[in-house]
Amino acid sequence: MEKERRSAPRARVKLSARWEGVLSRENATVTDLSRSGCFVLTGGNVEVKELVWLEIQLTDQLKVNFWAEVVDAASEIGFALKFNSS
Protein backbone atom coordinates (compact mmCIF):
# COMPACT_ATOMS: atom_id res chain seq x y z
CA MET A 1 0.00 0.00 0.00
CA GLU A 2 1.29 3.48 -0.92
CA LYS A 3 2.09 5.84 1.97
CA GLU A 4 -0.12 8.95 2.24
CA ARG A 5 1.93 12.04 1.33
CA ARG A 6 -0.50 14.67 2.60
CA SER A 7 0.21 16.24 5.98
CA ALA A 8 -3.40 17.31 6.67
CA PRO A 9 -6.88 15.83 6.17
CA ARG A 10 -8.53 16.98 2.94
CA ALA A 11 -12.08 17.83 1.94
CA ARG A 12 -13.72 17.49 -1.47
CA VAL A 13 -14.98 20.92 -2.53
CA LYS A 14 -16.05 22.82 -5.64
CA LEU A 15 -14.87 26.41 -5.24
CA SER A 16 -14.32 28.99 -7.97
CA ALA A 17 -10.78 30.31 -8.11
CA ARG A 18 -8.30 32.35 -10.12
CA TRP A 19 -4.55 31.84 -10.27
CA GLU A 20 -1.51 33.47 -11.79
CA GLY A 21 1.88 31.95 -12.47
CA VAL A 22 4.92 32.79 -14.56
CA LEU A 23 3.32 31.85 -17.91
CA SER A 24 -0.43 31.75 -17.25
CA ARG A 25 -3.34 33.56 -15.66
CA GLU A 26 -6.47 31.39 -15.55
CA ASN A 27 -9.84 30.76 -13.96
CA ALA A 28 -10.09 27.46 -12.10
CA THR A 29 -11.98 25.24 -9.68
CA VAL A 30 -10.49 24.06 -6.40
CA THR A 31 -11.67 20.45 -5.99
CA ASP A 32 -9.64 19.23 -3.00
CA LEU A 33 -8.70 21.42 -0.01
CA SER A 34 -6.79 21.08 3.27
CA ARG A 35 -5.06 23.49 5.63
CA SER A 36 -1.75 22.79 3.87
CA GLY A 37 -2.73 22.78 0.18
CA CYS A 38 -5.24 22.08 -2.55
CA PHE A 39 -5.82 20.72 -6.05
CA VAL A 40 -6.62 23.25 -8.77
CA LEU A 41 -8.61 22.00 -11.78
CA THR A 42 -7.61 24.27 -14.66
CA GLY A 43 -5.91 24.75 -17.98
CA GLY A 44 -2.67 26.62 -18.36
CA ASN A 45 0.91 25.61 -17.74
CA VAL A 46 2.90 25.45 -14.52
CA GLU A 47 6.14 23.81 -13.48
CA VAL A 48 6.76 21.84 -10.29
CA LYS A 49 8.29 24.18 -7.66
CA GLU A 50 6.80 27.24 -9.39
CA LEU A 51 5.31 29.83 -7.04
CA VAL A 52 1.75 30.85 -7.97
CA TRP A 53 -0.78 33.31 -6.59
CA LEU A 54 -4.21 31.75 -5.90
CA GLU A 55 -7.52 33.44 -5.08
CA ILE A 56 -10.35 31.18 -3.85
CA GLN A 57 -13.97 32.41 -3.78
CA LEU A 58 -15.40 31.00 -0.52
CA THR A 59 -18.75 32.85 -0.65
CA ASP A 60 -20.29 35.58 -2.81
CA GLN A 61 -18.50 38.18 -0.68
CA LEU A 62 -15.50 36.34 0.76
CA LYS A 63 -12.29 35.61 -1.14
CA VAL A 64 -8.99 34.35 0.24
CA ASN A 65 -5.57 34.75 -1.36
CA PHE A 66 -2.52 32.52 -1.03
CA TRP A 67 0.98 32.17 -2.36
CA ALA A 68 1.56 28.50 -3.01
CA GLU A 69 4.15 26.17 -4.50
CA VAL A 70 3.27 23.70 -7.25
CA VAL A 71 4.05 20.18 -5.98
CA ASP A 72 2.54 18.16 -8.84
CA ALA A 73 1.17 19.07 -12.28
CA ALA A 74 -0.85 17.36 -15.01
CA SER A 75 -0.78 19.44 -18.19
CA GLU A 76 -4.16 21.00 -19.09
CA ILE A 77 -5.85 19.11 -16.21
CA GLY A 78 -4.61 20.92 -13.15
CA PHE A 79 -2.04 20.96 -10.39
CA ALA A 80 -1.51 20.38 -6.68
CA LEU A 81 -0.36 23.24 -4.46
CA LYS A 82 1.28 23.52 -1.06
CA PHE A 83 0.35 26.79 0.69
CA ASN A 84 3.32 28.96 1.65
CA SER A 85 1.57 31.90 3.36
CA SER A 86 -1.72 33.78 3.49
C-alpha positions as semicolon CSV with decimal commas, in nm:
position;residue;x (nm);y (nm);z (nm)
1;M;0,000;0,000;0,000
2;E;0,129;0,348;-0,092
3;K;0,209;0,584;0,197
4;E;-0,012;0,895;0,224
5;R;0,193;1,204;0,133
6;R;-0,050;1,467;0,260
7;S;0,021;1,624;0,598
8;A;-0,340;1,731;0,667
9;P;-0,688;1,583;0,617
10;R;-0,853;1,698;0,294
11;A;-1,208;1,783;0,194
12;R;-1,372;1,749;-0,147
13;V;-1,498;2,092;-0,253
14;K;-1,605;2,282;-0,564
15;L;-1,487;2,641;-0,524
16;S;-1,432;2,899;-0,797
17;A;-1,078;3,031;-0,811
18;R;-0,830;3,235;-1,012
19;W;-0,455;3,184;-1,027
20;E;-0,151;3,347;-1,179
21;G;0,188;3,195;-1,247
22;V;0,492;3,279;-1,456
23;L;0,332;3,185;-1,791
24;S;-0,043;3,175;-1,725
25;R;-0,334;3,356;-1,566
26;E;-0,647;3,139;-1,555
27;N;-0,984;3,076;-1,396
28;A;-1,009;2,746;-1,210
29;T;-1,198;2,524;-0,968
30;V;-1,049;2,406;-0,640
31;T;-1,167;2,045;-0,599
32;D;-0,964;1,923;-0,300
33;L;-0,870;2,142;-0,001
34;S;-0,679;2,108;0,327
35;R;-0,506;2,349;0,563
36;S;-0,175;2,279;0,387
37;G;-0,273;2,278;0,018
38;C;-0,524;2,208;-0,255
39;F;-0,582;2,072;-0,605
40;V;-0,662;2,325;-0,877
41;L;-0,861;2,200;-1,178
42;T;-0,761;2,427;-1,466
43;G;-0,591;2,475;-1,798
44;G;-0,267;2,662;-1,836
45;N;0,091;2,561;-1,774
46;V;0,290;2,545;-1,452
47;E;0,614;2,381;-1,348
48;V;0,676;2,184;-1,029
49;K;0,829;2,418;-0,766
50;E;0,680;2,724;-0,939
51;L;0,531;2,983;-0,704
52;V;0,175;3,085;-0,797
53;W;-0,078;3,331;-0,659
54;L;-0,421;3,175;-0,590
55;E;-0,752;3,344;-0,508
56;I;-1,035;3,118;-0,385
57;Q;-1,397;3,241;-0,378
58;L;-1,540;3,100;-0,052
59;T;-1,875;3,285;-0,065
60;D;-2,029;3,558;-0,281
61;Q;-1,850;3,818;-0,068
62;L;-1,550;3,634;0,076
63;K;-1,229;3,561;-0,114
64;V;-0,899;3,435;0,024
65;N;-0,557;3,475;-0,136
66;F;-0,252;3,252;-0,103
67;W;0,098;3,217;-0,236
68;A;0,156;2,850;-0,301
69;E;0,415;2,617;-0,450
70;V;0,327;2,370;-0,725
71;V;0,405;2,018;-0,598
72;D;0,254;1,816;-0,884
73;A;0,117;1,907;-1,228
74;A;-0,085;1,736;-1,501
75;S;-0,078;1,944;-1,819
76;E;-0,416;2,100;-1,909
77;I;-0,585;1,911;-1,621
78;G;-0,461;2,092;-1,315
79;F;-0,204;2,096;-1,039
80;A;-0,151;2,038;-0,668
81;L;-0,036;2,324;-0,446
82;K;0,128;2,352;-0,106
83;F;0,035;2,679;0,069
84;N;0,332;2,896;0,165
85;S;0,157;3,190;0,336
86;S;-0,172;3,378;0,349
